[in-house]
Amino acid sequence: MTTKILALVDALGNLVRFALTPGQRGEITDAEKLIEGLSLGALLADKAYDADHFRALLKSKGVEPVIPARQGRLDHAPRDAEMCKWRHPIENFFQQLKEFKRIAMRACKTDTSFEAMINLAAAVIRTR
């Protein structure tokens, strides 16, 4: 059994919100739930979130999508190359999260205890 962690992180690398999904499910399927109810200026994401319907949803909410195009995509959407550099704090958050063995190994038996470990790890990361 595998689990994916979808995380929304602010510009400073602090966890805002996260969701757990089954490892075989695509990340884009639960992305809308992560941004629900938040006011964002831009959303920086990786190639897994490159979908026309998701870009349209972001634009309808007034959010600038900064998402690199997937390989093989025919119509590359424009993106701000300077803003892409701000993905670094997001990547750093996930690297720091993987330092916690119980999270990296998915040692918790239930989703509730796994979510609690992620929240605890995020609090520790924030205080570093």
C-alpha positions in Angstrom: 0.0 0.0 0.0 1.4 3.4 -1.0 0.2 6.8 -0.1 0.8 10.2 -1.7 1.0 13.4 0.3 -0.4 16.4 -1.6 0.7 19.5 0.2 0.0 23.2 -0.1 3.0 25.2 1.2 3.3 29.0 1.5 6.2 31.1 0.1 8.3 30.5 3.2 8.0 26.7 3.0 5.4 26.4 5.8 2.6 23.8 5.5 -0.8 25.4 4.8 -2.9 22.3 4.0 -2.3 18.7 2.9 -4.3 15.7 1.8 -3.5 12.0 1.6 -4.4 10.0 -1.5 -3.8 6.4 -2.6 -0.5 6.0 -4.4 -2.0 4.8 -7.7 -4.3 7.9 -8.0 -3.1 10.9 -10.0 -2.3 14.0 -8.0 -4.5 16.3 -10.1 -7.7 14.5 -8.9 -7.6 16.0 -5.4 -5.8 19.3 -6.2 -9.1 21.3 -6.3 -9.8 20.3 -2.6 -6.4 21.7 -1.5 -7.1 25.2 -2.9 -10.7 25.4 -1.9 -11.6 28.4 0.2 -8.1 30.0 0.0 -7.1 33.3 -1.7 -4.0 32.8 -3.7 -2.0 35.1 -6.0 -0.2 32.3 -7.8 0.0 28.5 -7.6 3.4 26.9 -8.2 3.1 23.2 -9.0 5.0 20.5 -10.8 4.1 18.8 -14.0 1.6 16.4 -12.4 -0.8 19.4 -12.2 -0.5 20.3 -15.8 -4.1 19.9 -17.1 -6.3 22.3 -19.0 -9.3 22.0 -16.7 -7.1 22.7 -13.6 -5.5 25.8 -15.3 -8.9 27.1 -16.3 -10.1 26.6 -12.7 -7.2 28.5 -11.3 -7.7 31.4 -13.8 -11.4 31.6 -13.0 -10.4 32.1 -9.3 -7.9 34.8 -10.3 -4.9 32.6 -9.5 -1.9 32.6 -11.8 -0.9 29.0 -12.6 2.9 28.5 -12.7 3.1 25.0 -13.9 5.7 23.5 -16.3 4.2 21.7 -19.3 4.3 17.9 -19.4 6.5 16.3 -21.9 4.7 15.7 -25.2 2.2 18.5 -24.6 1.4 20.2 -27.9 0.4 23.6 -26.7 2.7 24.9 -24.0 1.0 27.3 -21.7 3.1 30.4 -20.9 4.7 30.6 -17.5 6.9 33.0 -15.6 10.4 31.6 -15.5 11.4 33.8 -12.5 8.4 32.6 -10.5 9.4 28.9 -11.2 12.4 29.5 -9.1 10.1 29.9 -6.1 9.3 26.2 -6.2 12.5 25.7 -4.2 10.9 26.1 -0.8 8.2 23.6 -1.7 10.8 21.0 -2.7 12.7 21.8 0.5 9.6 21.1 2.6 9.2 17.7 1.1 12.9 16.9 1.6 12.7 17.9 5.2 9.5 15.9 5.6 11.3 12.8 4.4 13.9 13.2 7.1 11.2 11.9 9.6 11.5 8.1 9.3 7.9 7.4 10.3 6.7 9.5 7.4 9.3 8.3 4.9 8.5 4.6 5.7 4.8 5.1 6.2 5.1 3.4 9.6 1.6 4.5 10.9 -1.1 2.0 10.4 -4.0 4.4 10.0 -4.5 7.5 8.0 -5.4 9.5 11.1 -2.1 8.7 12.8 -0.2 9.3 9.6 -1.9 12.8 9.3 -1.0 13.5 12.9 2.7 12.6 12.2 2.7 14.9 9.2 1.3 17.8 11.3 3.8 17.1 14.0 6.7 17.0 11.5 5.5 20.3 9.9 5.5 22.0 13.3 9.0 20.8 13.9 10.1 21.9 10.4 8.6 25.4 11.0 10.6 25.8 14.3 14.0 25.0 12.7 
